[in-house]
Amino acid sequence: MKLIKLTSHSDNSSTYINVNEIGYFYEVKQSDDWFDGKPISVKFTRVGVTTHNDGGFKVKETPEEIIEKIKMIKCSNSTRII
């Protein structure tokens, strides 16, 4: 199993995801609407995995960063976490 370590959007905790189970990921843009001097929703990436049917994980890494992590781990010869 090859895992990548991603950072939770809500509380900065670590989320470890098996790269073979990723179904999709996409970036959600920051809201144009503001409340109390802050955007209603800030930018994040949603990562969906095939083993869950709950809408996916909200993470801080960009899609490009996730792709780089996947490339690095796919090229490794051992089981490890990137």
Biopython code that builds the backbone (N, CA, C, O; Angstrom):
import numpy as np
from Bio.PDB.StructureBuilder import StructureBuilder

atoms = [
    (1, "MET", "N", (0.846, -1.167, 0.000)),
    (1, "MET", "CA", (0.000, 0.000, 0.000)),
    (1, "MET", "C", (0.894, 1.233, 0.000)),
    (1, "MET", "O", (1.862, 1.306, 0.758)),
    (2, "LYS", "N", (0.573, 2.187, -0.839)),
    (2, "LYS", "CA", (1.335, 3.435, -0.928)),
    (2, "LYS", "C", (0.418, 4.578, -0.512)),
    (2, "LYS", "O", (-0.633, 4.802, -1.112)),
    (3, "LEU", "N", (0.838, 5.301, 0.533)),
    (3, "LEU", "CA", (0.030, 6.359, 1.113)),
    (3, "LEU", "C", (0.661, 7.726, 0.886)),
    (3, "LEU", "O", (1.883, 7.871, 0.873)),
    (4, "ILE", "N", (-0.201, 8.726, 0.708)),
    (4, "ILE", "CA", (0.273, 10.101, 0.713)),
    (4, "ILE", "C", (-0.334, 10.780, 1.934)),
    (4, "ILE", "O", (-1.450, 10.466, 2.347)),
    (5, "LYS", "N", (0.413, 11.709, 2.497)),
    (5, "LYS", "CA", (-0.029, 12.445, 3.673)),
    (5, "LYS", "C", (-0.534, 13.811, 3.218)),
    (5, "LYS", "O", (0.198, 14.581, 2.596)),
    (6, "LEU", "N", (-1.792, 14.100, 3.534)),
    (6, "LEU", "CA", (-2.394, 15.383, 3.193)),
    (6, "LEU", "C", (-2.843, 16.078, 4.469)),
    (6, "LEU", "O", (-3.000, 15.435, 5.507)),
    (7, "THR", "N", (-3.050, 17.386, 4.396)),
    (7, "THR", "CA", (-3.407, 18.194, 5.555)),
    (7, "THR", "C", (-4.889, 18.548, 5.504)),
    (7, "THR", "O", (-5.370, 19.110, 4.520)),
    (8, "SER", "N", (-5.601, 18.216, 6.565)),
    (8, "SER", "CA", (-7.026, 18.520, 6.652)),
    (8, "SER", "C", (-7.258, 20.020, 6.581)),
    (8, "SER", "O", (-6.547, 20.801, 7.215)),
    (9, "HIS", "N", (-8.250, 20.412, 5.811)),
    (9, "HIS", "CA", (-8.597, 21.825, 5.640)),
    (9, "HIS", "C", (-9.158, 22.419, 6.934)),
    (9, "HIS", "O", (-8.928, 23.594, 7.223)),
    (10, "SER", "N", (-9.876, 21.635, 7.699)),
    (10, "SER", "CA", (-10.577, 22.176, 8.863)),
    (10, "SER", "C", (-9.714, 22.339, 10.107)),
    (10, "SER", "O", (-9.839, 23.339, 10.814)),
    (11, "ASP", "N", (-8.822, 21.352, 10.392)),
    (11, "ASP", "CA", (-8.101, 21.426, 11.664)),
    (11, "ASP", "C", (-6.599, 21.141, 11.555)),
    (11, "ASP", "O", (-5.941, 20.917, 12.571)),
    (12, "ASN", "N", (-6.061, 21.146, 10.354)),
    (12, "ASN", "CA", (-4.626, 20.925, 10.115)),
    (12, "ASN", "C", (-4.125, 19.550, 10.548)),
    (12, "ASN", "O", (-2.916, 19.348, 10.660)),
    (13, "SER", "N", (-5.018, 18.615, 10.790)),
    (13, "SER", "CA", (-4.577, 17.267, 11.137)),
    (13, "SER", "C", (-4.134, 16.544, 9.861)),
    (13, "SER", "O", (-4.415, 16.991, 8.749)),
    (14, "SER", "N", (-3.447, 15.437, 10.043)),
    (14, "SER", "CA", (-2.950, 14.660, 8.897)),
    (14, "SER", "C", (-3.995, 13.652, 8.444)),
    (14, "SER", "O", (-4.674, 13.023, 9.256)),
    (15, "THR", "N", (-4.105, 13.515, 7.139)),
    (15, "THR", "CA", (-4.973, 12.514, 6.536)),
    (15, "THR", "C", (-4.106, 11.684, 5.597)),
    (15, "THR", "O", (-3.442, 12.234, 4.718)),
    (16, "TYR", "N", (-4.106, 10.376, 5.776)),
    (16, "TYR", "CA", (-3.306, 9.477, 4.957)),
    (16, "TYR", "C", (-4.233, 8.771, 3.971)),
    (16, "TYR", "O", (-5.218, 8.148, 4.366)),
    (17, "ILE", "N", (-3.907, 8.874, 2.691)),
    (17, "ILE", "CA", (-4.776, 8.331, 1.653)),
    (17, "ILE", "C", (-3.993, 7.369, 0.772)),
    (17, "ILE", "O", (-2.896, 7.684, 0.309)),
    (18, "ASN", "N", (-4.565, 6.198, 0.546)),
    (18, "ASN", "CA", (-3.996, 5.206, -0.356)),
    (18, "ASN", "C", (-4.175, 5.723, -1.791)),
    (18, "ASN", "O", (-5.300, 5.960, -2.232)),
    (19, "VAL", "N", (-3.075, 5.893, -2.503)),
    (19, "VAL", "CA", (-3.166, 6.489, -3.849)),
    (19, "VAL", "C", (-3.944, 5.609, -4.821)),
    (19, "VAL", "O", (-4.479, 6.110, -5.810)),
    (20, "ASN", "N", (-4.017, 4.317, -4.559)),
    (20, "ASN", "CA", (-4.758, 3.419, -5.446)),
    (20, "ASN", "C", (-6.271, 3.540, -5.271)),
    (20, "ASN", "O", (-7.030, 3.010, -6.082)),
    (21, "GLU", "N", (-6.713, 4.233, -4.224)),
    (21, "GLU", "CA", (-8.145, 4.378, -3.952)),
    (21, "GLU", "C", (-8.685, 5.761, -4.289)),
    (21, "GLU", "O", (-9.872, 6.022, -4.093)),
    (22, "ILE", "N", (-7.827, 6.659, -4.796)),
    (22, "ILE", "CA", (-8.289, 7.999, -5.150)),
    (22, "ILE", "C", (-9.141, 7.919, -6.409)),
    (22, "ILE", "O", (-8.703, 7.415, -7.443)),
    (23, "GLY", "N", (-10.364, 8.423, -6.302)),
    (23, "GLY", "CA", (-11.269, 8.427, -7.447)),
    (23, "GLY", "C", (-11.237, 9.744, -8.200)),
    (23, "GLY", "O", (-11.356, 9.772, -9.425)),
    (24, "TYR", "N", (-11.077, 10.838, -7.460)),
    (24, "TYR", "CA", (-11.034, 12.163, -8.077)),
    (24, "TYR", "C", (-10.466, 13.167, -7.080)),
    (24, "TYR", "O", (-10.413, 12.897, -5.880)),
    (25, "PHE", "N", (-10.052, 14.302, -7.570)),
    (25, "PHE", "CA", (-9.754, 15.464, -6.735)),
    (25, "PHE", "C", (-9.899, 16.706, -7.588)),
    (25, "PHE", "O", (-9.612, 16.700, -8.785)),
    (26, "TYR", "N", (-10.353, 17.779, -6.942)),
    (26, "TYR", "CA", (-10.537, 19.041, -7.654)),
    (26, "TYR", "C", (-10.448, 20.194, -6.660)),
    (26, "TYR", "O", (-10.655, 20.022, -5.459)),
    (27, "GLU", "N", (-10.137, 21.361, -7.188)),
    (27, "GLU", "CA", (-9.975, 22.546, -6.366)),
    (27, "GLU", "C", (-11.300, 23.301, -6.274)),
    (27, "GLU", "O", (-11.993, 23.486, -7.274)),
    (28, "VAL", "N", (-11.637, 23.730, -5.071)),
    (28, "VAL", "CA", (-12.816, 24.558, -4.840)),
    (28, "VAL", "C", (-12.318, 25.974, -4.562)),
    (28, "VAL", "O", (-11.531, 26.188, -3.639)),
    (29, "LYS", "N", (-12.764, 26.915, -5.339)),
    (29, "LYS", "CA", (-12.283, 28.303, -5.254)),
    (29, "LYS", "C", (-12.848, 29.014, -4.028)),
    (29, "LYS", "O", (-13.869, 28.618, -3.466)),
    (30, "GLN", "N", (-12.159, 30.064, -3.639)),
    (30, "GLN", "CA", (-12.621, 30.907, -2.532)),
    (30, "GLN", "C", (-13.908, 31.604, -2.925)),
    (30, "GLN", "O", (-14.075, 32.003, -4.077)),
    (31, "SER", "N", (-14.804, 31.750, -1.989)),
    (31, "SER", "CA", (-16.079, 32.414, -2.221)),
    (31, "SER", "C", (-15.873, 33.894, -2.515)),
    (31, "SER", "O", (-14.970, 34.524, -1.965)),
    (32, "ASP", "N", (-16.708, 34.441, -3.380)),
    (32, "ASP", "CA", (-16.687, 35.877, -3.651)),
    (32, "ASP", "C", (-17.462, 36.648, -2.581)),
    (32, "ASP", "O", (-17.335, 37.867, -2.468)),
    (33, "ASP", "N", (-18.270, 35.918, -1.794)),
    (33, "ASP", "CA", (-19.079, 36.543, -0.745)),
    (33, "ASP", "C", (-18.295, 36.570, 0.564)),
    (33, "ASP", "O", (-17.617, 35.608, 0.924)),
    (34, "TRP", "N", (-18.405, 37.689, 1.261)),
    (34, "TRP", "CA", (-17.656, 37.886, 2.504)),
    (34, "TRP", "C", (-18.621, 38.121, 3.651)),
    (34, "TRP", "O", (-19.723, 38.635, 3.458)),
    (35, "PHE", "N", (-18.191, 37.736, 4.859)),
    (35, "PHE", "CA", (-18.958, 37.995, 6.070)),
    (35, "PHE", "C", (-17.981, 38.313, 7.197)),
    (35, "PHE", "O", (-17.050, 37.546, 7.441)),
    (36, "ASP", "N", (-18.176, 39.399, 7.863)),
    (36, "ASP", "CA", (-17.312, 39.801, 8.985)),
    (36, "ASP", "C", (-15.850, 39.943, 8.568)),
    (36, "ASP", "O", (-14.951, 39.614, 9.342)),
    (37, "GLY", "N", (-15.605, 40.429, 7.352)),
    (37, "GLY", "CA", (-14.248, 40.653, 6.887)),
    (37, "GLY", "C", (-13.514, 39.408, 6.404)),
    (37, "GLY", "O", (-12.317, 39.474, 6.121)),
    (38, "LYS", "N", (-14.202, 38.278, 6.306)),
    (38, "LYS", "CA", (-13.589, 37.031, 5.843)),
    (38, "LYS", "C", (-14.449, 36.421, 4.742)),
    (38, "LYS", "O", (-15.668, 36.595, 4.735)),
    (39, "PRO", "N", (-13.819, 35.705, 3.813)),
    (39, "PRO", "CA", (-14.633, 35.023, 2.800)),
    (39, "PRO", "C", (-15.483, 33.939, 3.458)),
    (39, "PRO", "O", (-15.054, 33.325, 4.435)),
    (40, "ILE", "N", (-16.670, 33.702, 2.937)),
    (40, "ILE", "CA", (-17.557, 32.686, 3.506)),
    (40, "ILE", "C", (-16.915, 31.309, 3.411)),
    (40, "ILE", "O", (-17.009, 30.517, 4.350)),
    (41, "SER", "N", (-16.272, 31.018, 2.306)),
    (41, "SER", "CA", (-15.521, 29.764, 2.198)),
    (41, "SER", "C", (-14.178, 30.055, 1.540)),
    (41, "SER", "O", (-14.108, 30.804, 0.565)),
    (42, "VAL", "N", (-13.117, 29.467, 2.069)),
    (42, "VAL", "CA", (-11.782, 29.668, 1.515)),
    (42, "VAL", "C", (-11.432, 28.507, 0.593)),
    (42, "VAL", "O", (-12.083, 27.463, 0.604)),
    (43, "LYS", "N", (-10.391, 28.714, -0.204)),
    (43, "LYS", "CA", (-9.989, 27.729, -1.211)),
    (43, "LYS", "C", (-9.503, 26.438, -0.542)),
    (43, "LYS", "O", (-8.793, 26.481, 0.463)),
    (44, "PHE", "N", (-9.893, 25.285, -1.111)),
    (44, "PHE", "CA", (-9.442, 23.985, -0.650)),
    (44, "PHE", "C", (-9.532, 22.996, -1.799)),
    (44, "PHE", "O", (-10.077, 23.313, -2.857)),
    (45, "THR", "N", (-9.000, 21.800, -1.593)),
    (45, "THR", "CA", (-9.103, 20.738, -2.592)),
    (45, "THR", "C", (-9.918, 19.598, -1.998)),
    (45, "THR", "O", (-9.696, 19.205, -0.853)),
    (46, "ARG", "N", (-10.849, 19.072, -2.762)),
    (46, "ARG", "CA", (-11.645, 17.929, -2.330)),
    (46, "ARG", "C", (-11.057, 16.672, -2.984)),
    (46, "ARG", "O", (-10.866, 16.619, -4.199)),
    (47, "VAL", "N", (-10.777, 15.667, -2.154)),
    (47, "VAL", "CA", (-10.223, 14.397, -2.624)),
    (47, "VAL", "C", (-11.234, 13.302, -2.325)),
    (47, "VAL", "O", (-11.563, 13.048, -1.166)),
    (48, "GLY", "N", (-11.721, 12.661, -3.369)),
    (48, "GLY", "CA", (-12.670, 11.576, -3.203)),
    (48, "GLY", "C", (-11.975, 10.239, -3.345)),
    (48, "GLY", "O", (-11.129, 10.056, -4.220)),
    (49, "VAL", "N", (-12.336, 9.305, -2.478)),
    (49, "VAL", "CA", (-11.755, 7.966, -2.546)),
    (49, "VAL", "C", (-12.859, 6.956, -2.796)),
    (49, "VAL", "O", (-14.004, 7.149, -2.387)),
    (50, "THR", "N", (-12.499, 5.881, -3.470)),
    (50, "THR", "CA", (-13.490, 4.893, -3.886)),
    (50, "THR", "C", (-14.056, 4.089, -2.729)),
    (50, "THR", "O", (-15.096, 3.449, -2.881)),
    (51, "THR", "N", (-13.397, 4.104, -1.577)),
    (51, "THR", "CA", (-13.862, 3.316, -0.440)),
    (51, "THR", "C", (-14.859, 4.054, 0.441)),
    (51, "THR", "O", (-15.388, 3.469, 1.387)),
    (52, "HIS", "N", (-15.127, 5.321, 0.156)),
    (52, "HIS", "CA", (-16.081, 6.108, 0.943)),
    (52, "HIS", "C", (-17.095, 6.761, 0.016)),
    (52, "HIS", "O", (-16.781, 7.110, -1.122)),
    (53, "ASN", "N", (-18.297, 6.918, 0.508)),
    (53, "ASN", "CA", (-19.347, 7.556, -0.281)),
    (53, "ASN", "C", (-19.860, 8.782, 0.466)),
    (53, "ASN", "O", (-21.068, 8.970, 0.611)),
    (54, "ASP", "N", (-18.929, 9.620, 0.940)),
    (54, "ASP", "CA", (-19.325, 10.753, 1.769)),
    (54, "ASP", "C", (-18.923, 12.101, 1.185)),
    (54, "ASP", "O", (-18.983, 13.106, 1.893)),
    (55, "GLY", "N", (-18.524, 12.158, -0.049)),
    (55, "GLY", "CA", (-18.182, 13.432, -0.669)),
    (55, "GLY", "C", (-16.712, 13.765, -0.661)),
    (55, "GLY", "O", (-16.303, 14.736, -1.298)),
    (56, "GLY", "N", (-15.909, 12.998, 0.033)),
    (56, "GLY", "CA", (-14.469, 13.200, -0.019)),
    (56, "GLY", "C", (-13.917, 13.995, 1.148)),
    (56, "GLY", "O", (-14.645, 14.426, 2.043)),
    (57, "PHE", "N", (-12.606, 14.175, 1.110)),
    (57, "PHE", "CA", (-11.878, 14.895, 2.143)),
    (57, "PHE", "C", (-11.557, 16.303, 1.656)),
    (57, "PHE", "O", (-11.221, 16.496, 0.488)),
    (58, "LYS", "N", (-11.657, 17.286, 2.545)),
    (58, "LYS", "CA", (-11.227, 18.653, 2.242)),
    (58, "LYS", "C", (-9.790, 18.770, 2.727)),
    (58, "LYS", "O", (-9.513, 18.563, 3.909)),
    (59, "VAL", "N", (-8.867, 19.102, 1.815)),
    (59, "VAL", "CA", (-7.459, 19.207, 2.174)),
    (59, "VAL", "C", (-6.886, 20.538, 1.691)),
    (59, "VAL", "O", (-7.449, 21.196, 0.816)),
    (60, "LYS", "N", (-5.749, 20.916, 2.286)),
    (60, "LYS", "CA", (-5.115, 22.202, 1.951)),
    (60, "LYS", "C", (-4.226, 22.132, 0.718)),
    (60, "LYS", "O", (-4.024, 23.153, 0.060)),
    (61, "GLU", "N", (-3.692, 20.969, 0.384)),
    (61, "GLU", "CA", (-2.810, 20.848, -0.775)),
    (61, "GLU", "C", (-3.573, 21.134, -2.062)),
    (61, "GLU", "O", (-4.763, 20.841, -2.176)),
    (62, "THR", "N", (-2.865, 21.713, -3.027)),
    (62, "THR", "CA", (-3.464, 21.982, -4.332)),
    (62, "THR", "C", (-3.466, 20.691, -5.156)),
    (62, "THR", "O", (-2.742, 19.750, -4.829)),
    (63, "PRO", "N", (-4.271, 20.638, -6.218)),
    (63, "PRO", "CA", (-4.233, 19.459, -7.089)),
    (63, "PRO", "C", (-2.832, 19.192, -7.646)),
    (63, "PRO", "O", (-2.434, 18.036, -7.792)),
    (64, "GLU", "N", (-2.092, 20.246, -7.955)),
    (64, "GLU", "CA", (-0.739, 20.076, -8.487)),
    (64, "GLU", "C", (0.180, 19.425, -7.450)),
    (64, "GLU", "O", (0.995, 18.569, -7.794)),
    (65, "GLU", "N", (0.052, 19.829, -6.184)),
    (65, "GLU", "CA", (0.854, 19.223, -5.116)),
    (65, "GLU", "C", (0.497, 17.753, -4.920)),
    (65, "GLU", "O", (1.374, 16.925, -4.675)),
    (66, "ILE", "N", (-0.779, 17.433, -5.026)),
    (66, "ILE", "CA", (-1.221, 16.041, -4.892)),
    (66, "ILE", "C", (-0.664, 15.206, -6.036)),
    (66, "ILE", "O", (-0.201, 14.086, -5.818)),
    (67, "ILE", "N", (-0.706, 15.741, -7.251)),
    (67, "ILE", "CA", (-0.155, 15.026, -8.412)),
    (67, "ILE", "C", (1.329, 14.749, -8.199)),
    (67, "ILE", "O", (1.790, 13.642, -8.480)),
    (68, "GLU", "N", (2.081, 15.723, -7.713)),
    (68, "GLU", "CA", (3.515, 15.528, -7.456)),
    (68, "GLU", "C", (3.749, 14.430, -6.427)),
    (68, "GLU", "O", (4.647, 13.605, -6.596)),
    (69, "LYS", "N", (2.951, 14.412, -5.362)),
    (69, "LYS", "CA", (3.085, 13.369, -4.345)),
    (69, "LYS", "C", (2.779, 11.992, -4.933)),
    (69, "LYS", "O", (3.459, 11.013, -4.626)),
    (70, "ILE", "N", (1.757, 11.926, -5.777)),
    (70, "ILE", "CA", (1.406, 10.645, -6.411)),
    (70, "ILE", "C", (2.534, 10.188, -7.325)),
    (70, "ILE", "O", (2.902, 9.014, -7.317)),
    (71, "LYS", "N", (3.087, 11.109, -8.116)),
    (71, "LYS", "CA", (4.205, 10.755, -9.003)),
    (71, "LYS", "C", (5.391, 10.236, -8.202)),
    (71, "LYS", "O", (6.012, 9.243, -8.580)),
    (72, "MET", "N", (5.709, 10.907, -7.095)),
    (72, "MET", "CA", (6.846, 10.497, -6.269)),
    (72, "MET", "C", (6.640, 9.107, -5.695)),
    (72, "MET", "O", (7.565, 8.295, -5.683)),
    (73, "ILE", "N", (5.443, 8.831, -5.221)),
    (73, "ILE", "CA", (5.208, 7.540, -4.579)),
    (73, "ILE", "C", (5.058, 6.423, -5.608)),
    (73, "ILE", "O", (5.429, 5.283, -5.330)),
    (74, "LYS", "N", (4.528, 6.723, -6.773)),
    (74, "LYS", "CA", (4.402, 5.702, -7.817)),
    (74, "LYS", "C", (5.779, 5.274, -8.324)),
    (74, "LYS", "O", (5.953, 4.135, -8.758)),
    (75, "CYS", "N", (6.752, 6.178, -8.271)),
    (75, "CYS", "CA", (8.104, 5.865, -8.735)),
    (75, "CYS", "C", (8.947, 5.162, -7.671)),
    (75, "CYS", "O", (10.019, 4.641, -7.978)),
    (76, "SER", "N", (8.470, 5.143, -6.425)),
    (76, "SER", "CA", (9.258, 4.500, -5.370)),
    (76, "SER", "C", (9.105, 2.990, -5.459)),
    (76, "SER", "O", (8.096, 2.489, -5.956)),
    (77, "ASN", "N", (10.112, 2.267, -4.974)),
    (77, "ASN", "CA", (10.108, 0.811, -5.041)),
    (77, "ASN", "C", (9.560, 0.153, -3.782)),
    (77, "ASN", "O", (9.361, -1.061, -3.760)),
    (78, "SER", "N", (9.317, 0.927, -2.744)),
    (78, "SER", "CA", (8.897, 0.329, -1.482)),
    (78, "SER", "C", (7.583, 0.942, -1.020)),
    (78, "SER", "O", (7.090, 1.908, -1.601)),
    (79, "THR", "N", (7.026, 0.359, 0.038)),
    (79, "THR", "CA", (5.856, 0.925, 0.651)),
    (79, "THR", "C", (6.313, 2.043, 1.571)),
    (79, "THR", "O", (7.112, 1.819, 2.480)),
    (80, "ARG", "N", (5.812, 3.234, 1.339)),
    (80, "ARG", "CA", (6.188, 4.365, 2.167)),
    (80, "ARG", "C", (5.136, 5.442, 2.093)),
    (80, "ARG", "O", (4.173, 5.338, 1.332)),
    (81, "ILE", "N", (5.321, 6.465, 2.877)),
    (81, "ILE", "CA", (4.380, 7.590, 2.926)),
    (81, "ILE", "C", (5.101, 8.831, 2.449)),
    (81, "ILE", "O", (6.216, 9.114, 2.886)),
    (82, "ILE", "N", (4.468, 9.576, 1.553)),
    (82, "ILE", "CA", (5.044, 10.824, 1.037)),
    (82, "ILE", "C", (4.120, 11.948, 1.430)),
    (82, "ILE", "O", (4.387, 13.107, 1.111)),
]
sb = StructureBuilder()
sb.init_structure("model")
sb.init_model(0)
sb.init_chain("A")
sb.init_seg("    ")
for serial, (resi, resn, name, xyz) in enumerate(atoms, 1):
    if name == "N":
        sb.init_residue(resn, " ", resi, " ")
    sb.init_atom(name, np.array(xyz, "f"), 0.0, 1.0, " ", f" {name:<3s}", serial, name[0])
structure = sb.get_structure()
